[in-house]
Amino acid sequence: MLKAFADGRLFGATYGTGPAWVLALHGWRRTHRDFDAVLAGLDAAAVDLPGFGGATPSPPAAWGPAEYAQAVVPALDELGPEVVVLGHSYGGRVALHLAAARPDRVRALVATGAPFLHPPGGPSRRPHPRYRLARALHRAGIVGEGRMEAMRMRYGSADYRAATGVMRDVLVRSVNETDEVQLRSVSCPVELVWGEADGEAPVAVAKAALALLPAGLGRLTLRPGVGHLVPTEDPASLRQALERHRP
């Protein structure tokens, strides 16, 4: 059922008929509908993060995962007393920040395909040399904004090319931040469910994140033949992880 949360600042859907014990957060350029198969029949809620889904407004500034997590807190407060937070991709990062900031409300975290860290060896997408040169010349005032924008559209990622306005700034900020502090400080159980064929957030990221979690809290489940879109490719694996933390 479609629903407005946080006095109309967030939109999404509810599932089931009772108090929601799951809150699901989608990935970049995705919507809450990614979780339909995962949450069918559960008492759960899923929201469209600010700037996604068509109804939830964009953030007023270049937010990072911490600010997105704060924006989700009012929706969290409308649900049951303790909630399992499920996050995919960028939503997994937001879910981690939410779990770290609100341990009183989050009983467990289930994350999949979340780029908590840069892959070992450095960022996964180093800009093209021509783009780096143009950027340096732009900063020096030699290359104009029109030419620089053409270079961004030519060499930027698909996500970058699709983003407009403040969402482009959100993306740039987010890909340059990592979540070591939150991984070390989270105090609830953390389930990492990963597609072995994930090319966006490789398994190496999941293993590195697992190593940073407090002892005894983390669990990594690898899914052979599954890529980045675990909620739609392999919803049963996420459902099983959620059920392990059903209240």
C-alpha positions in Angstrom: 0.0 0.0 0.0 1.4 3.4 -1.0 2.0 5.7 2.0 3.4 9.1 3.0 5.9 9.2 5.8 7.4 12.0 7.9 4.4 14.4 7.3 4.8 14.0 3.6 8.5 14.4 3.3 9.0 10.8 2.3 6.9 8.4 0.2 7.0 4.7 -0.1 4.8 1.7 0.7 3.8 -0.6 3.5 3.4 -4.4 3.4 1.4 -6.7 5.5 -1.3 -5.8 8.0 0.6 -5.4 11.4 3.2 -3.0 12.8 6.2 -3.0 10.5 9.3 -4.6 11.8 11.3 -4.1 8.6 12.3 -0.8 7.0 13.9 -1.1 3.5 16.0 1.5 1.8 16.8 1.2 -2.0 19.9 1.9 -4.0 21.0 4.8 -6.2 18.5 5.6 -9.1 16.2 2.9 -7.7 12.9 3.0 -5.8 11.1 1.2 -3.0 9.5 -1.2 -5.6 12.8 -3.1 -5.7 11.7 -4.7 -2.5 8.2 -5.9 -3.5 9.3 -9.6 -3.8 11.4 -9.5 -0.6 8.7 -7.9 1.6 5.6 -9.6 0.2 3.6 -10.9 3.1 5.8 -9.3 5.8 4.9 -6.5 8.1 7.3 -4.0 6.6 7.8 -0.6 5.1 10.0 0.7 2.3 10.6 4.4 1.5 11.9 6.3 -1.5 15.0 8.2 -0.4 15.0 12.0 -1.0 15.6 12.7 -4.7 14.3 9.3 -5.9 11.0 7.8 -6.8 9.4 10.9 -8.3 7.5 12.0 -5.2 10.0 12.3 -2.5 11.7 15.8 -2.9 15.4 16.1 -3.5 17.6 17.1 -0.5 18.3 20.9 0.0 22.0 20.4 -0.1 24.7 17.8 -1.0 23.8 15.2 1.6 25.9 12.2 2.5 24.7 8.9 4.0 24.6 10.5 7.5 22.2 13.2 6.4 20.0 10.7 4.5 19.9 8.6 7.7 18.7 11.6 9.7 16.0 12.2 7.1 14.8 8.6 7.5 14.5 8.8 11.3 10.9 10.2 11.3 9.8 7.2 9.1 11.6 4.9 11.5 9.7 6.5 14.4 6.4 5.6 12.8 7.2 1.9 12.8 7.5 -0.7 15.6 9.7 -0.2 18.6 12.6 -2.1 17.1 13.1 -2.5 13.4 15.4 -4.6 11.1 16.7 -2.2 8.5 17.4 -3.6 5.0 19.5 -1.6 2.6 20.6 -2.1 -0.9 23.6 -0.4 -2.5 23.5 3.3 -1.5 20.6 2.5 0.8 22.8 0.0 2.6 25.2 2.8 3.4 22.3 4.9 4.7 21.0 1.9 6.7 24.4 1.5 8.3 24.5 5.1 9.4 21.0 4.7 10.7 21.9 1.6 12.7 25.0 3.3 14.1 23.2 6.5 15.1 20.0 4.9 16.5 21.0 1.6 18.2 17.9 2.0 20.4 15.6 1.5 17.4 17.5 -0.8 15.1 17.6 -4.5 16.1 19.6 -5.7 13.1 21.0 -4.5 9.8 20.8 -6.5 6.5 22.8 -4.9 3.7 23.5 -6.0 0.2 25.7 -4.5 -2.5 26.6 -1.6 -0.4 29.8 0.4 -1.3 30.8 1.0 2.3 34.4 1.1 1.3 36.5 1.6 -1.8 37.6 -1.7 -3.2 41.1 -2.7 -2.0 43.7 -0.8 -4.0 41.7 2.4 -4.3 38.5 3.8 -5.8 36.9 1.6 -8.4 36.5 4.3 -11.0 39.5 6.5 -11.5 38.6 9.3 -13.9 39.9 9.2 -17.5 43.2 11.0 -18.0 41.5 13.5 -20.4 38.9 14.3 -17.9 41.5 14.8 -15.2 43.4 17.2 -17.4 40.2 19.1 -18.3 39.3 19.4 -14.7 42.7 20.8 -13.8 42.4 23.3 -16.6 38.9 24.2 -15.6 40.0 24.9 -12.0 42.8 27.1 -13.4 40.3 29.1 -15.5 41.6 27.9 -18.8 38.7 25.6 -19.8 35.2 27.1 -19.6 32.1 25.6 -17.9 30.5 24.5 -21.2 33.5 22.5 -22.3 33.9 21.1 -18.8 30.2 19.9 -18.8 30.8 18.2 -22.1 33.7 16.4 -20.6 31.6 15.3 -17.6 28.9 14.0 -19.9 31.5 12.1 -22.0 33.6 10.6 -19.3 31.3 10.5 -16.2 29.7 7.4 -15.0 26.1 6.5 -16.0 24.9 7.6 -12.6 26.8 10.9 -12.9 25.4 11.6 -16.4 21.8 10.8 -15.2 22.1 13.0 -12.1 21.1 16.7 -12.2 21.2 19.6 -9.9 21.9 18.8 -6.3 21.8 15.1 -6.9 25.0 15.3 -8.9 26.7 16.9 -5.9 25.2 14.2 -3.6 26.7 11.6 -5.9 30.2 13.2 -6.0 30.2 13.6 -2.2 29.0 10.0 -1.6 31.5 8.3 -3.9 34.3 10.1 -2.1 33.2 9.1 1.4 33.6 5.8 3.1 32.0 4.3 6.2 34.9 2.8 8.4 33.7 4.7 11.5 30.2 3.4 11.3 31.3 -0.2 10.5 33.4 -0.2 13.7 30.8 1.5 15.9 27.6 -0.3 15.0 26.3 -2.4 17.9 23.6 -4.6 16.3 23.9 -7.8 14.3 24.9 -7.1 10.7 24.0 -9.5 7.8 25.9 -8.9 4.6 24.2 -10.7 1.7 26.3 -10.3 -1.5 26.1 -11.4 -5.1 29.4 -13.1 -6.1 29.0 -11.4 -9.5 28.5 -7.9 -8.2 30.5 -5.6 -10.4 29.4 -2.4 -8.6 30.4 -3.3 -5.0 32.7 -6.3 -5.4 32.8 -9.1 -2.8 36.2 -7.7 -1.7 34.2 -4.7 -0.3 31.9 -7.0 1.7 34.9 -9.0 3.1 36.7 -5.8 4.1 33.5 -4.5 5.7 33.1 -7.7 7.6 36.6 -7.4 9.0 35.8 -4.0 10.5 32.6 -5.0 12.3 32.8 -5.6 16.0 33.6 -9.3 16.8 30.6 -11.6 16.6 28.2 -9.1 15.0 28.9 -9.8 11.3 27.8 -12.5 9.0 28.5 -12.7 5.2 26.4 -14.8 2.8 27.7 -15.1 -0.8 25.2 -15.8 -3.6 26.8 -17.6 -6.6 25.7 -16.2 -10.0 24.0 -13.2 -8.5 25.0 -9.6 -9.4 24.4 -6.2 -7.9 20.6 -6.2 -7.9 20.1 -8.8 -5.2 16.6 -7.5 -4.2 15.3 -8.4 -7.6 17.7 -11.2 -8.7 17.6 -13.2 -5.5 14.9 -11.9 -3.1 14.8 -15.2 -1.2 18.3 -14.7 0.2 17.3 -11.3 1.7 14.1 -12.7 3.0 16.0 -15.5 4.8 18.3 -12.9 6.4 15.4 -10.9 7.6 13.6 -13.9 9.1 16.7 -14.6 11.2 16.0 -11.4 13.1 12.2 -11.5 13.2 11.0 -10.2 16.7 
